Amino acid sequence: MVFCSCHLAFALDPKEILVVANLNAAKSKGLALYYMEKRQIPQKNLVLLFMTDKETCSRDEYTKKAVPPIRRFIDANSQIRAIVTVFGVPLRISSPGKTLAEKTKLHGFEMEKKTLEDQLNEGKIIDLKLQQEKQNKLSALKKTISNYLIKIDKVAAFDSELSLIKKGNYDINMWLPNPYYLGFRNQKTKIKKSEVLMTSRLDGSNETIVKRIIDDSIEAERTGLKGRAYFDARWKDPGDAKVSGYTFYDKSIHRAAQKLLKEKRIKVILNDDTTLFQANESPDAALYCGWYSLAKYIDAFTWTKGSVGFHIASSECTTLKGKTSQVWCKRMLDKGIAATIGPVGEPYVQSFPIPEIFFDFLTEGYLTLAESYIISLPYLSWKMVLVGDPLYRVNLKK
């Protein structure tokens, strides 16, 4: 029933795609037109920005140079349900800094912390019970400061902010729950579904990679996605035990693998020990999900045309252009994957797409890449990025 409701609600069409390119970036407009021709997206569905061609833009530049032309187009074209950003459009929006109220509150915490530290370091507290109470209070305060800094984190993925461009004003501190996420379907969220747009980007180290993403996705749809599915858990399946955090995602990797194994539509290889797939161990990779090798891609895979996968770690989409970077998104795209997902900064594990939801709906072949992503993604206005053709529908080759 959940599947049927999603299918009826989405059914993304080329006419519903807005393509966004950057006139200040060489190749951006040309790649946008190449994609639009290949997918038969109407020529009018193109917005050209003029802003920095760097991977990071300021919040002010995003607000003044990206939002107005995109919003004007959205307001005049109500059929748009997805935005594709193209090579040359910034990847990340930097923080505008702390507000006066935030600075004042943080200063208060820091002063209290310093007072406690001075009292403990002076060694004048002889009473051991009082000394322990002060130490416990200091530990709790440090945790409070850490949690507050997380709460006022304003760095975001460019595309994740674009997903709420119809919303207007909203709190840019940390994340906002995604009303399309299946895990929130029985909960009330601050954002309405009508205020959310799907987003994806066609990006990579160079023009050749972007064209390959487009061409491989279309060819894989036509001929079928061939290869194997690799799932790299770290621990054995916990079974019916109640889990959270890292264990929740590890179990979800198990469940994604188990679903595909049961359906017998693709060969599945599950690694469930603490080691990761190593160099050259994973040929003909069509699907992948695993963790945890932070910003250090392991060259275990040969990617087939139309392959899709992501690595659960904190830095894997901090750059798509850095020449020496070993982050997973960049390196997987360099090596031949067609679609991947990753964060532009520390996202915290609970903000990653849920593997079992993403791969289940993606491999059914009814929902597109962008649709499978939006229903498996817990939070918006945050760090996560989808790289790939949003219209790509996986057709598993039996």
C-alpha positions in Angstrom: 0.0 0.0 0.0 2.9 2.4 0.8 4.4 1.6 -2.6 1.2 2.2 -4.5 0.6 5.6 -2.8 4.2 6.6 -3.6 3.9 5.5 -7.2 0.7 7.5 -7.7 2.1 10.5 -5.9 5.2 10.8 -8.0 5.6 9.5 -11.6 8.2 12.2 -12.4 8.1 13.5 -15.9 10.7 15.4 -18.0 8.3 18.4 -18.2 8.4 18.6 -14.4 12.2 19.1 -14.3 13.9 22.5 -13.9 17.5 22.5 -14.9 19.8 25.1 -13.3 23.2 26.0 -14.7 25.9 28.7 -14.0 26.9 31.1 -16.8 30.0 31.9 -14.8 31.2 28.3 -15.1 32.7 27.0 -18.3 30.8 23.9 -19.7 27.8 24.4 -17.3 25.2 25.7 -19.8 26.4 23.3 -22.5 26.1 20.3 -20.2 22.6 21.5 -19.2 21.5 21.7 -22.8 23.0 18.3 -23.5 21.0 16.7 -20.7 17.8 18.5 -21.7 18.1 17.3 -25.2 18.8 13.7 -24.2 15.8 13.6 -21.7 13.5 15.8 -23.9 13.1 18.4 -21.2 11.5 21.6 -22.6 14.0 24.3 -23.5 12.2 26.8 -21.4 12.9 24.7 -18.3 16.4 26.2 -17.9 17.4 28.9 -15.4 20.9 30.4 -15.8 22.6 31.8 -12.7 25.6 34.1 -12.6 27.5 33.4 -9.4 30.7 31.9 -8.2 31.9 28.8 -9.9 33.6 27.6 -6.7 32.2 24.6 -4.8 31.3 26.8 -1.9 29.2 30.0 -2.0 28.2 32.3 0.8 24.6 32.3 2.2 24.3 35.9 1.0 25.2 35.0 -2.6 22.8 32.0 -2.5 20.0 34.3 -1.3 20.7 37.1 -3.7 21.9 35.4 -6.9 20.4 31.9 -6.9 17.0 32.1 -5.1 15.3 35.0 -7.0 15.6 33.7 -10.6 14.8 30.1 -9.5 11.8 31.2 -7.4 10.5 33.4 -10.3 10.5 30.4 -12.6 8.9 28.1 -10.0 6.2 30.6 -9.3 5.4 30.9 -13.0 5.6 27.2 -13.7 3.7 25.2 -11.0 4.2 21.9 -12.8 7.9 21.8 -11.6 8.6 19.1 -9.1 12.3 18.6 -9.3 15.4 20.7 -9.8 18.7 19.5 -11.4 21.8 21.5 -10.7 24.6 21.2 -13.3 28.4 21.1 -13.2 29.5 24.6 -12.1 26.7 25.3 -9.7 28.1 25.5 -6.1 28.0 22.3 -4.0 27.8 23.9 -0.6 26.5 27.0 1.2 28.7 28.4 4.0 27.4 29.5 7.3 26.4 33.2 7.6 27.8 33.1 11.1 26.2 33.2 14.5 23.5 35.6 15.4 24.0 38.0 18.4 21.6 35.9 20.5 23.6 32.8 19.6 26.9 34.4 20.4 25.6 35.7 23.7 24.3 32.3 24.8 27.5 30.6 23.8 29.5 33.2 25.6 27.5 32.5 28.7 28.2 28.8 28.5 31.9 29.4 27.9 32.2 31.8 30.9 30.5 29.2 33.1 32.8 26.5 31.8 35.9 28.7 32.5 34.7 29.3 36.1 34.3 25.6 36.8 37.6 24.8 35.2 39.4 27.5 37.3 37.8 26.2 40.5 38.9 22.7 39.8 42.4 23.6 38.6 43.1 25.8 41.6 42.9 22.8 43.9 41.1 24.7 46.6 38.1 22.4 46.7 39.0 19.9 49.5 35.6 18.3 49.9 35.7 15.3 47.5 31.9 15.2 47.1 31.8 18.8 46.1 34.8 18.3 43.8 32.9 15.4 42.1 29.8 17.5 41.8 31.8 20.3 40.1 33.4 17.8 37.7 30.1 16.3 36.8 28.7 19.8 36.2 31.6 20.6 33.9 31.2 17.4 31.9 27.5 18.1 31.5 28.2 21.7 30.4 30.8 20.6 27.8 28.1 18.3 26.4 25.6 21.2 26.4 28.0 23.4 24.5 28.7 20.6 21.9 25.0 20.0 21.4 24.3 23.7 21.1 27.0 24.1 18.4 25.3 21.3 16.5 21.9 22.9 16.8 23.2 26.2 15.3 25.1 24.6 12.4 24.1 26.6 9.3 26.3 25.0 6.6 24.1 23.2 4.0 24.2 21.5 0.7 23.2 23.9 -2.1 20.7 21.3 -3.4 19.2 20.6 0.0 18.3 24.2 0.4 16.9 24.4 -3.1 14.5 21.6 -2.1 12.7 24.2 0.1 12.8 27.1 -2.2 9.0 27.2 -2.3 8.9 27.4 1.4 10.1 31.0 1.8 11.4 31.8 5.3 12.4 28.9 7.5 14.9 28.2 10.3 18.3 27.4 8.7 19.8 26.1 11.9 20.5 22.4 11.6 18.0 20.2 9.7 14.2 20.1 9.1 12.2 16.8 8.9 11.4 15.7 5.4 7.6 15.2 5.0 8.2 12.7 2.1 10.4 10.4 4.2 8.5 7.2 4.8 9.7 7.0 8.4 7.8 10.2 9.1 4.6 9.4 7.3 2.6 9.1 10.5 4.1 12.3 12.0 3.3 15.9 11.6 6.2 17.9 10.2 6.8 21.7 10.0 7.0 21.4 6.2 4.2 20.4 3.9 4.8 18.1 0.9 3.6 20.8 -1.4 6.5 23.0 -0.2 9.2 20.4 -1.2 10.9 19.9 -4.5 13.1 16.9 -5.4 16.7 17.8 -6.1 19.7 16.1 -7.8 22.8 17.3 -9.5 24.8 16.3 -12.6 28.3 16.9 -11.5 31.8 15.5 -11.2 35.5 16.2 -11.7 35.0 17.2 -15.4 32.7 17.5 -18.3 33.4 14.0 -19.5 32.1 12.4 -16.3 28.9 14.4 -16.4 28.1 13.3 -19.9 28.9 9.7 -19.0 26.5 9.9 -16.1 23.8 11.0 -18.5 24.6 8.5 -21.2 25.1 5.5 -18.9 21.8 6.1 -17.1 19.9 6.2 -20.3 21.6 3.2 -21.7 21.1 1.2 -18.5 17.4 2.0 -18.6 17.3 0.6 -22.2 19.4 -2.5 -21.9 19.1 -3.3 -18.2 21.4 -2.7 -15.2 23.8 -5.6 -15.2 26.2 -6.7 -12.5 26.1 -7.5 -8.8 24.9 -5.9 -5.6 27.6 -5.4 -2.9 26.5 -4.6 0.7 29.2 -4.0 3.3 27.9 -4.2 6.8 30.3 -4.2 9.8 28.5 -6.6 12.1 26.3 -9.7 12.0 22.6 -9.1 11.6 21.1 -8.3 15.1 17.8 -9.9 14.1 14.8 -8.5 15.9 16.8 -6.6 18.5 15.8 -3.0 18.9 18.6 -0.9 17.5 19.5 2.8 16.9 22.4 4.9 15.6 25.1 3.1 13.7 23.6 -0.3 14.5 20.3 0.8 12.9 22.1 1.7 9.6 24.1 -1.5 9.8 20.9 -3.5 10.1 19.3 -1.6 7.3 22.2 -2.6 5.0 21.5 -6.2 6.0 17.8 -5.7 5.2 18.5 -4.2 1.8 20.7 -7.2 0.9 18.1 -9.7 2.2 15.3 -8.1 0.2 17.3 -8.4 -3.0 18.5 -11.9 -2.2 14.9 -13.0 -1.7 13.7 -11.5 -5.0 16.6 -13.2 -6.9 16.8 -10.5 -9.5 20.5 -9.7 -9.0 23.4 -11.5 -7.4 24.0 -10.2 -3.9 27.3 -10.2 -2.0 27.0 -9.3 1.7 30.2 -8.7 3.8 29.2 -8.7 7.4 32.5 -8.5 9.3 34.5 -5.6 10.4 36.7 -5.5 7.3 35.6 -3.7 4.1 35.7 -4.9 0.6 39.3 -4.6 -0.5 41.1 -3.7 -3.7 39.7 -5.6 -6.7 37.4 -7.8 -4.6 34.1 -6.4 -6.1 34.0 -6.7 -9.9 30.9 -5.8 -12.0 29.4 -3.6 -9.2 25.9 -2.5 -10.1 24.7 -1.5 -6.6 26.6 -0.7 -3.4 26.1 0.4 0.1 28.6 0.2 3.0 30.6 1.9 5.7 33.1 3.1 7.2 36.2 4.4 5.6 36.3 8.1 6.2 37.3 10.1 3.1 39.4 7.2 2.0 38.0 5.5 -1.0 38.8 1.8 -1.4 39.3 0.8 -5.0 37.5 -2.5 -4.7 35.0 -2.0 -7.4 34.6 -2.0 -11.2 31.4 -0.1 -11.8 29.0 -1.2 -14.5 27.0 1.2 -16.7 24.2 2.7 -14.7 25.6 1.6 -11.3 24.3 3.3 -8.1 25.8 3.3 -4.6 26.8 5.3 -1.6 29.2 5.0 1.4 28.0 6.0 4.9 30.6 8.4 6.3 30.9 12.0 7.2 32.9 13.6 4.5 32.1 11.8 1.3 30.8 14.7 -0.8 32.8 17.6 0.6 34.3 18.0 -2.9 33.7 16.6 -6.4 36.6 18.6 -7.9 39.6 18.3 -5.5 42.4 16.6 -7.6 43.9 14.7 -4.7 40.8 14.0 -2.7 39.9 10.4 -1.9 36.3 11.1 -0.7 33.9 8.4 -1.9 31.5 10.4 -4.0 34.2 11.9 -6.1 36.3 8.7 -6.5 33.2 6.6 -7.3 32.2 9.1 -10.0 35.8 9.2 -11.3 35.8 5.4 -11.5 32.5 5.0 -13.4 29.5 5.0 -11.0 26.4 6.7 -12.4 24.7 7.9 -9.2 25.8 8.4 -5.6 24.9 10.1 -2.4 27.0 11.9 0.2 27.3 14.8 2.7 29.1 18.1 2.2 30.0 18.2 5.9 29.3 16.4 9.2 25.7 15.2 8.7 25.3 12.8 11.7 24.5 9.2 10.7 20.7 9.6 11.2 20.5 12.0 8.3 21.6 9.5 5.6 19.0 7.9 3.4 17.8 4.6 4.8 19.5 1.9 2.7 16.6 -0.6 2.7 14.1 2.0 1.6 16.3 3.6 -1.0 17.4 0.3 -2.7 14.0 -1.4 -2.3 12.1 1.3 -4.2 14.9 2.0 -6.6 15.3 -1.6 -7.8 11.5 -2.1 -8.2 11.9 0.1 -11.3 8.8 2.2 -10.8 10.2 5.2 -9.0 13.0 7.2 -10.4 16.4 7.9 -8.7 15.1 11.3 -7.3 11.9 9.8 -6.1 13.6 6.8 -4.3 16.0 9.3 -2.7 13.3 11.8 -1.4 11.2 9.0 0.3 14.3 7.5 2.0 15.9 10.8 3.1 15.0 11.9 6.7 16.0 15.6 6.6 16.1 18.7 4.3 18.0 22.0 4.6 21.0 20.0 5.6 24.1 18.3 4.2 23.1 15.5 1.9 23.5 15.6 -1.9 22.3 13.2 -4.6 24.5 13.1 -7.7 22.9 11.5 -10.8 20.1 11.8 -13.4 16.9 12.3 -11.4 14.9 10.6 -14.1 17.0 7.4 -14.1 14.8 4.3 -13.5 16.8 1.2 -12.6 15.9 -1.8 -14.8 17.5 -4.8 -13.3 18.8 -7.2 -16.0 17.7 -10.8 -15.0 
